[in-house]
C-alpha cells in the first residue's frame, strides 16, 4: 500500500495526462488503430514511467514536501518509506519500461533513454527554472516521438509539432495545479509557473490552452485529419472555457478541479483522432 501511494496508483490523473498524448501519436502515426504490441507496450510503459517519475519526484522533494499542506503526509516525507527505497522503485520501474521497447527499432531505444533522463531530472528543475511546467510537458510528451519512431521509423515534423502542443497543454494544466500550492511554494522557495506568471496566471493558462488548440489544428492539417478531428478540438475548446470558470477566482478547490478535469480535454482530442480514422475511406 505504501508503494502504491508513493507511485500514485490511487490517483490515475497523472497517468492519463501522459497517456492521452501518447495515444494521439499512436493513432496519427498508424493512421488508425495501431498494432497491438505497440498499443500495449506504450500504454503499460506510460503507467510505469509515470509511477517511476512520482517516486523520483518524492525523493527529490522530500525536504520540501513536509512544508506543503497537500504533500506532508506522503510516505517518503512522513518517514514511512526510506529514501533508498524510493530510488530503488524508480530504477526498477524505469528498467521495466525500457524492457518494453527492446523489440522495437534502435531509434526508439535512444528516445527511451532520453525519456528516462527527462523523468529523472524534472524534479530538480523547480530549483532554478522559472517554468518547470514546460520541462514537464517535454517529459510527459516524449511518448509522442517514441510512438512515431516505433511505427514509422522516423520522427516527422508533425510529431514535434504535437509535442509542442503537449508542452503548452502541460503548462496550462500544471499551472492550475501549481496555483493550489502557491502560498506554500513561496514559503519554501521553489519555482513554479504560477509564481512566474503572478497576477497574470489565469490569462497565461488560457493563452496556453489557445496555443495548444492552434498547434493541434496545425497537426490536423499536416496529418490530413478531417472534420471529426475538428469536432474533437471544438469540444476541447469548450472544456478549456469551462476551466476558466473554475480558476478565474483562483480558489484552491476550483484550480484543483480544473487540473483533474484535464483528462477530458485529452480524451476529446483523442476521440476526434480516432473517429476521423474510423470515418476515413479505405484506400
C-alpha positions in Angstrom: 0.0 0.0 0.0 2.8 2.4 0.8 4.5 1.8 -2.6 1.1 2.3 -4.3 0.9 5.7 -2.5 4.5 6.5 -3.5 3.8 5.8 -7.1 0.3 7.5 -7.0 -1.6 4.4 -8.2 -4.5 5.7 -6.2 -4.5 8.9 -8.3 -4.7 7.9 -12.0 -5.0 11.5 -13.4 -1.2 11.8 -13.9 -1.1 8.5 -15.9 -4.0 9.7 -18.0 -2.3 13.1 -18.7 0.7 11.1 -20.1 -1.4 8.5 -21.8 -3.6 10.8 -24.0 -0.8 12.4 -25.9 0.8 9.0 -26.5 -2.4 7.7 -27.9 -2.8 10.8 -30.1 0.6 10.0 -31.5 0.0 6.3 -31.9 -3.3 6.8 -33.8 -1.9 9.5 -36.1 1.4 7.6 -36.8 -0.6 4.4 -37.6 -3.3 6.3 -39.5 -5.8 4.4 -37.4 -5.7 1.6 -34.9 -2.0 0.9 -34.0 -0.5 -2.6 -33.8 -1.5 -4.5 -30.7 2.0 -4.8 -29.2 2.8 -1.1 -29.6 -0.5 -0.2 -28.1 0.0 -2.4 -25.1 3.7 -1.5 -24.7 3.2 2.2 -24.8 0.1 2.1 -22.5 1.9 0.0 -19.9 5.1 2.0 -20.4 3.2 5.2 -19.6 1.9 3.7 -16.4 5.4 2.5 -15.4 7.2 5.8 -16.2 4.6 7.9 -14.5 4.9 5.8 -11.4 8.7 6.0 -11.6 8.5 9.7 -12.0 6.4 10.0 -8.9 9.0 8.0 -6.9 12.0 10.2 -8.0 9.9 13.3 -7.6 9.2 12.5 -3.9 12.8 11.5 -3.4 14.0 14.9 -4.8 11.3 16.9 -2.9 11.4 15.0 0.4 12.7 18.1 2.3 10.2 20.4 0.6 7.1 18.3 0.8 6.9 18.4 4.6 6.3 22.1 4.4 3.4 21.8 2.0 -0.1 21.0 3.3 -1.1 18.8 0.4 2.1 16.7 0.4 3.3 16.5 4.0 1.7 13.0 4.5 3.3 11.3 1.5 5.0 8.0 2.5 8.6 9.2 2.0 8.2 12.7 3.6 6.4 11.2 6.6 9.2 8.6 7.1 7.2 5.5 6.3 9.4 4.8 3.3 13.2 5.3 3.3 14.8 7.5 0.5 16.8 4.5 -0.8 13.5 2.6 -1.3 12.1 5.4 -3.4 15.3 5.4 -5.5 15.0 1.6 -5.9 11.4 1.9 -7.0 12.4 4.5 -9.7 15.2 2.3 -11.0 13.2 -0.9 -11.2 10.1 0.7 -12.8 12.3 2.5 -15.4 14.1 -0.7 -16.3 10.8 -2.5 -16.7 9.6 0.3 -19.0 12.8 0.1 -21.0 12.4 -3.7 -21.5 9.1 -3.0 -23.3 10.9 -1.2 -26.1 13.5 -3.8 -26.7 11.6 -5.5 -29.6 11.3 -2.1 -31.3 13.7 -0.1 -33.5 17.0 1.3 -32.2 15.7 4.8 -32.7 13.0 4.0 -30.1 15.7 2.7 -27.7 17.6 6.0 -28.0 14.5 8.1 -27.4 13.6 5.9 -24.4 16.9 6.7 -22.8 16.2 10.4 -23.3 12.7 9.9 -21.8 14.2 8.2 -18.7 16.6 11.2 -18.3 13.8 13.7 -18.6 11.7 11.8 -15.9 14.7 11.7 -13.6 15.7 15.3 -14.0 12.4 17.1 -14.0 12.0 17.3 -10.2 15.2 19.3 -10.0 14.2 22.0 -12.5 12.0 23.5 -9.8 15.1 24.8 -8.1 16.3 27.0 -10.9 13.9 27.1 -13.9 11.1 29.7 -13.9 8.8 27.5 -16.0 9.4 23.9 -14.8 6.0 23.0 -16.2 7.4 23.5 -19.7 10.1 20.9 -18.9 7.3 18.7 -17.6 5.5 19.0 -20.9 8.5 17.6 -22.7 8.9 14.8 -20.2 5.2 14.0 -20.2 5.0 14.1 -24.0 8.1 12.2 -25.0 6.0 9.2 -25.8 5.0 11.2 -28.9 8.3 11.0 -30.8 8.8 7.5 -29.5 5.4 6.4 -31.0 6.2 7.8 -34.4 9.7 6.2 -34.3 8.2 2.8 -33.4 5.6 2.9 -36.1 7.2 4.9 -38.9 10.9 4.5 -38.2 11.4 8.3 -38.1 10.2 11.3 -36.2 8.5 13.6 -38.7 7.7 17.3 -38.4 4.1 16.6 -37.3 5.4 14.6 -34.2 7.5 17.6 -33.0 4.5 19.9 -33.6 2.4 17.5 -31.5 5.0 17.5 -28.8 5.0 21.3 -28.8 1.2 21.3 -28.4 1.6 19.0 -25.4 4.1 21.4 -23.8 1.6 24.2 -23.9 -1.1 21.9 -22.6 1.1 20.8 -19.7 1.9 24.4 -18.8 -1.8 25.1 -18.7 -2.9 22.2 -16.5 0.2 22.2 -14.3 -0.1 25.9 -13.7 -3.6 25.2 -12.4 -2.1 22.6 -10.2 0.6 25.0 -9.0 -2.0 27.6 -8.2 -3.2 25.2 -5.5 0.2 25.3 -3.7 1.1 28.9 -4.4 1.4 30.1 -0.8 3.4 27.0 0.3 5.8 27.3 -2.7 6.5 31.0 -1.9 7.5 30.0 1.7 9.8 27.1 0.7 11.4 28.9 -2.3 10.7 26.7 -5.2 9.8 28.0 -8.7 6.6 27.3 -10.5 4.8 28.8 -13.4 2.0 30.1 -11.1 4.6 32.3 -9.3 6.3 33.3 -12.5 3.1 34.4 -14.1 2.0 36.2 -10.9 -1.3 38.1 -11.3 -1.4 37.1 -14.9 -1.7 33.4 -14.1 -5.3 32.9 -15.3 -4.6 34.8 -18.5 -1.4 32.7 -19.1 -3.3 29.4 -18.6 -5.9 30.4 -21.1 -3.3 31.6 -23.6 -1.6 28.2 -23.2 -4.9 26.4 -23.9 -5.3 28.6 -27.0 -1.8 27.8 -28.2 -2.4 24.1 -27.6 -5.5 24.1 -29.8 -3.9 26.2 -32.5 -1.0 23.7 -32.7 -3.3 20.8 -32.6 -5.2 22.3 -35.5 -1.9 22.6 -37.4 -1.2 18.9 -36.6 -4.5 18.0 -38.1 -3.8 19.9 -41.2 -0.3 18.3 -41.7 -1.7 14.8 -40.9 -4.7 15.3 -43.2 -7.3 14.9 -40.5 -10.9 15.8 -41.2 -14.0 17.3 -39.7 -14.3 14.6 -37.0 -11.0 15.8 -35.6 -12.1 19.4 -35.8 -15.2 18.5 -33.8 -12.9 17.0 -31.1 -11.0 20.3 -31.0 -14.2 22.2 -30.6 -15.2 20.0 -27.6 -11.7 20.5 -26.1 -12.2 24.3 -26.6 -15.4 24.1 -24.6 -13.6 22.2 -21.8 -10.9 24.8 -21.7 -13.5 27.6 -21.4 -15.1 25.6 -18.5 -11.7 25.5 -16.8 -11.7 29.3 -17.0 -14.9 29.4 -14.9 -13.2 27.2 -12.3 -9.9 29.1 -12.0 -10.9 32.7 -12.5 -11.3 33.3 -8.8 -8.1 31.3 -8.0 -9.7 29.2 -5.3 -7.7 26.1 -4.3 -10.7 23.9 -4.9 -11.5 25.3 -8.3 -7.9 25.1 -9.5 -7.6 21.5 -8.3 -10.9 20.6 -10.0 -9.7 22.2 -13.3 -6.4 20.3 -13.1 -8.2 16.9 -12.6 -10.7 17.7 -15.3 -7.9 17.9 -18.0 -8.3 14.2 -18.7 -11.5 15.2 -20.6 -9.5 17.6 -22.7 -7.1 14.9 -23.7 -10.0 12.4 -24.2 -11.9 14.9 -26.5 -8.8 15.3 -28.8 -8.3 11.5 -28.9 -11.9 10.9 -29.8 -11.6 13.3 -32.7 -8.5 11.5 -34.0 -10.0 8.0 -33.5 -13.3 9.0 -35.1 -11.6 10.6 -38.0 -9.7 7.3 -38.6 -12.9 5.3 -38.5 -14.7 7.6 -41.0 -11.7 7.8 -43.3 -12.4 5.9 -46.6 -10.1 2.9 -47.0 -7.6 3.1 -49.9 
